[in-house]
Amino acid sequence: MPRAAAKTPTSAHSAAALKRLRGSRAFVFDMDGTLVLGDKTNHGLNPLPGALEITNLLSERAVPFVLFTNGTARTPQQYVGMLRDVGFRLKDDGVMTPASSAADHFRRRGYSRILTLGGEGLEKPLRDAGMEIVTPEGKPNVDAVLVGWFREFTMSALEAACHAAWNGAKVYSCSQSLYFATAQGKALGTSRAISAMIEDLTGARIHVIGKPSLEALRCAARQLGVRTNELAVVGDDPSLEVPMAHRGGALAVAVHTGVGTTDSFGHLPKKQRPHLTVHDAGELLSLYKGHR
């Protein structure tokens, strides 16, 4: 009986995947549904099983990690504060959002004027990177339109974004996900719905700048000081973290504490499935500690 129990981890997880996990130079964690659950505005955050323990262990071992959420309701610094309040030991730059990767991408492309469809959480990382924020009104000439969390969206804002696209601006979406995980279940985002209207009216191509884009992963890797194929990417959404990991050659780890279930990941084509599937961060912690 003890011998059978000892074989359980390797029977469920390949030896190669476990070796990659334990040898990963840095980690990218999703937030909602992977490490915490809150409401649809990220209030009342509660750590999920094993979340504090695995991030604390990585800190103790000096293994860098970052939390990457597609939410832009708050600034990265505000997310850091909220997560510290519930027990996470995070560095000041311990959280990234699509606004973070957008600021990095826009700076590399030489963009300076950005029309934003969102609030301070979307705008501050761009301002901090030296960009001018243009409000969605009139017929603006800008380099890019960035669509994020924007429940205050209006027809006037839509019209301004369309004019910006007609004037040649590229349109970026923070997330094309239908929903995200909360303690009350699935909650609708705003980026995809707003982007769909702009695309339908203008014919503009929508560029995803948050997860699962390779640009988002590259931005996280640059911040962590590693190559994308040296990362372990952990998340709950089969349409986000897993495909992003595969695009960058990273280790894809799926948890079942958010929107994804065993069936969700099992239905993916074989080459698009996670390298490791665990119930929660606590099980991931056990595998990571393993037989090092």
C-alpha positions in Angstrom: 0.0 0.0 0.0 2.7 2.6 0.8 4.5 1.8 -2.4 1.3 2.5 -4.4 0.8 5.8 -2.6 4.4 6.8 -3.4 3.7 6.3 -7.1 0.7 8.6 -7.1 2.4 11.9 -8.0 4.4 10.5 -10.9 1.4 8.6 -12.2 -0.6 11.8 -12.4 2.2 14.1 -13.5 5.0 13.3 -15.9 8.5 13.3 -14.5 9.6 15.8 -17.2 6.9 18.3 -16.1 7.8 17.9 -12.4 11.5 18.5 -13.2 10.6 21.6 -15.2 8.4 22.9 -12.3 11.1 22.4 -9.7 13.7 24.0 -12.0 11.7 27.0 -13.1 13.7 30.2 -12.7 10.6 32.4 -12.1 6.8 32.1 -11.8 3.8 34.0 -13.3 0.6 33.5 -11.3 -2.9 34.5 -12.3 -4.8 36.2 -9.5 -8.6 35.7 -9.5 -9.4 32.0 -9.3 -5.8 30.9 -8.9 -4.5 32.6 -5.7 -7.6 34.6 -4.5 -11.3 35.0 -4.9 -13.2 38.2 -4.4 -16.3 39.9 -5.8 -16.5 41.3 -9.3 -14.7 44.5 -8.2 -12.0 42.6 -6.4 -13.3 43.5 -3.0 -13.3 41.0 -0.1 -10.3 39.0 -1.4 -9.6 35.7 0.2 -6.5 33.6 -0.4 -7.2 30.2 -1.9 -5.7 27.0 -0.3 -1.9 27.0 -0.6 -1.7 30.4 -2.2 0.1 32.2 0.7 2.3 29.2 1.3 3.6 28.8 -2.2 4.3 32.5 -2.7 6.0 32.6 0.7 8.2 29.6 -0.2 9.3 31.2 -3.4 10.2 34.4 -1.6 12.2 32.4 1.0 14.1 30.6 -1.9 14.6 33.9 -3.7 12.7 32.6 -6.8 11.2 35.7 -8.5 7.5 35.7 -9.2 4.8 38.1 -10.3 1.0 38.1 -10.2 -0.5 39.0 -13.6 -4.2 39.9 -13.6 -6.2 41.0 -16.7 -8.1 43.3 -14.4 -7.5 47.1 -14.7 -10.1 48.3 -12.2 -7.1 49.2 -10.0 -3.5 50.1 -10.5 -0.8 47.5 -10.0 0.3 49.2 -6.8 -3.3 49.2 -5.5 -3.5 45.4 -6.2 -0.3 45.0 -4.3 -1.7 46.8 -1.3 -4.9 44.7 -1.3 -3.0 41.5 -1.5 -0.6 42.4 1.2 -3.6 43.2 3.4 -4.7 39.5 3.2 -1.2 38.1 3.9 0.8 38.0 0.6 4.4 39.0 0.8 4.8 41.0 -2.4 7.4 43.4 -3.7 6.2 46.9 -4.8 6.2 45.6 -8.4 4.7 42.3 -7.5 1.5 42.7 -9.6 1.2 43.4 -13.4 -1.9 44.2 -15.4 -2.5 44.7 -19.1 -1.8 48.4 -18.5 1.7 47.3 -17.5 2.4 45.4 -20.7 0.6 48.1 -22.7 2.9 50.8 -21.3 6.0 48.6 -22.1 4.7 47.8 -25.6 3.7 51.4 -26.4 7.0 52.7 -25.2 8.9 50.3 -27.5 6.8 51.4 -30.4 7.2 55.1 -29.7 3.6 55.8 -29.0 2.9 59.0 -27.0 -0.8 59.7 -27.2 -3.2 57.1 -25.9 -7.0 57.2 -25.8 -8.1 55.1 -22.8 -11.4 53.5 -22.2 -11.1 52.9 -18.5 -10.2 54.5 -15.2 -7.1 55.3 -13.2 -6.1 51.6 -13.1 -5.7 51.8 -16.9 -4.2 55.2 -17.1 -1.6 55.5 -14.3 0.9 52.9 -15.7 0.8 54.8 -19.1 1.3 58.2 -17.4 4.1 56.8 -15.4 5.7 55.7 -18.7 5.5 59.3 -19.9 2.5 59.0 -22.2 -0.3 61.5 -22.7 -3.8 60.2 -21.8 -6.5 61.4 -24.1 -10.1 61.3 -22.9 -12.7 59.6 -25.1 -14.5 62.6 -26.6 -14.7 64.3 -30.0 -12.6 63.1 -32.9 -9.2 62.5 -31.4 -5.9 61.8 -33.2 -4.0 59.4 -31.1 -1.4 56.6 -31.6 -3.6 53.9 -29.9 -6.9 53.1 -28.2 -6.6 51.0 -25.1 -9.8 49.2 -23.8 -10.0 48.0 -20.2 -12.3 47.7 -17.3 -14.9 50.4 -18.0 -18.4 49.9 -16.7 -19.0 53.6 -17.1 -18.8 53.2 -20.9 -21.0 55.5 -22.9 -22.0 56.0 -26.5 -20.0 59.2 -26.6 -16.9 57.2 -25.6 -17.7 54.6 -28.3 -18.0 57.4 -30.9 -14.6 58.9 -29.9 -12.9 55.5 -30.0 -14.3 54.9 -33.5 -13.1 58.2 -34.7 -9.7 57.5 -33.3 -9.6 54.1 -35.2 -10.8 55.8 -38.4 -8.0 58.3 -38.0 -5.5 55.5 -37.9 -5.0 54.6 -34.3 -4.4 50.9 -33.4 -7.0 49.4 -31.0 -5.8 47.3 -28.1 -7.9 45.2 -25.7 -6.7 44.3 -22.2 -8.7 41.0 -22.3 -10.9 39.2 -24.7 -12.1 36.8 -22.1 -15.9 36.5 -21.7 -15.7 36.4 -17.9 -13.4 36.0 -14.8 -13.7 34.1 -11.6 -15.3 35.6 -8.4 -16.5 34.1 -5.2 -20.0 34.4 -6.6 -19.1 32.6 -9.8 -18.4 34.0 -13.3 -18.5 37.7 -13.8 -18.5 39.5 -17.2 -15.6 41.7 -18.1 -15.9 44.8 -20.3 -12.9 44.8 -22.7 -14.2 42.2 -25.1 -17.7 43.7 -25.3 -16.4 47.2 -26.0 -13.8 46.0 -28.4 -16.4 44.1 -30.3 -18.4 47.2 -30.9 -15.4 49.2 -32.1 -14.3 46.3 -34.4 -17.8 45.9 -35.8 -18.2 49.7 -36.5 -14.7 50.4 -37.8 -13.3 47.1 -39.1 -10.2 47.7 -36.9 -8.2 44.7 -35.9 -8.2 44.2 -32.1 -4.7 43.6 -30.6 -4.8 41.8 -27.3 -2.2 43.3 -24.9 -3.1 41.3 -21.8 -3.2 37.5 -21.3 -2.9 35.3 -23.4 -0.8 37.5 -25.7 2.9 36.6 -26.1 3.7 40.3 -25.6 2.2 40.1 -22.0 4.4 37.1 -21.2 7.5 38.7 -22.7 6.8 41.8 -20.5 6.5 39.6 -17.4 9.7 37.8 -18.3 11.6 41.1 -18.8 10.5 42.3 -15.4 11.5 39.0 -13.8 14.9 38.9 -15.6 14.4 35.5 -17.3 13.5 34.1 -20.7 9.9 33.1 -21.4 10.9 29.4 -21.6 12.3 29.6 -18.1 9.0 30.5 -16.6 6.2 28.5 -15.0 2.8 30.1 -15.7 0.0 29.1 -13.3 -3.7 29.9 -13.9 -7.3 28.8 -13.9 -8.5 29.8 -17.3 -8.0 27.4 -20.3 -8.2 30.4 -22.7 -5.6 32.5 -20.9 -2.6 31.3 -19.0 -2.2 27.9 -20.7 -2.1 29.2 -24.3 0.1 32.1 -23.2 2.5 29.7 -21.6 2.6 27.5 -24.8 3.2 30.6 -27.0 6.4 31.5 -25.0 7.6 27.9 -24.4 6.9 28.2 -20.7 5.6 25.5 -18.4 1.8 25.6 -18.3 0.2 24.8 -15.0 -3.6 24.7 -14.6 -5.6 24.9 -11.3 -9.3 24.1 -10.8 -10.2 26.7 -8.3 -11.5 29.3 -10.8 -13.3 29.2 -14.1 -11.5 26.1 -15.4 -12.5 22.5 -14.6 -11.0 19.1 -15.4 -13.3 18.9 -18.5 -12.3 22.5 -19.6 -8.6 21.5 -19.9 -9.3 18.0 -21.0 -11.1 19.2 -24.1 -8.1 21.2 -25.4 -6.1 19.7 -28.3 -3.2 17.6 -26.9 -0.5 20.1 -27.8 -2.5 22.9 -26.1 -3.1 21.2 -22.8 -1.4 22.2 -19.5 1.9 20.4 -18.7 0.7 20.0 -15.2 -2.9 20.0 -13.8 -3.5 20.4 -10.0 -6.5 21.0 -7.9 -5.2 24.1 -6.2 -2.1 26.0 -5.2 -1.7 23.8 -2.2 -1.3 20.7 -4.4 1.2 22.7 -6.6 3.2 23.5 -3.5 3.4 19.8 -2.6 4.7 19.0 -6.1 7.1 21.9 -6.1 8.6 20.9 -2.8 8.7 17.2 -3.9 12.0 15.5 -3.5 14.3 18.4 -4.0 
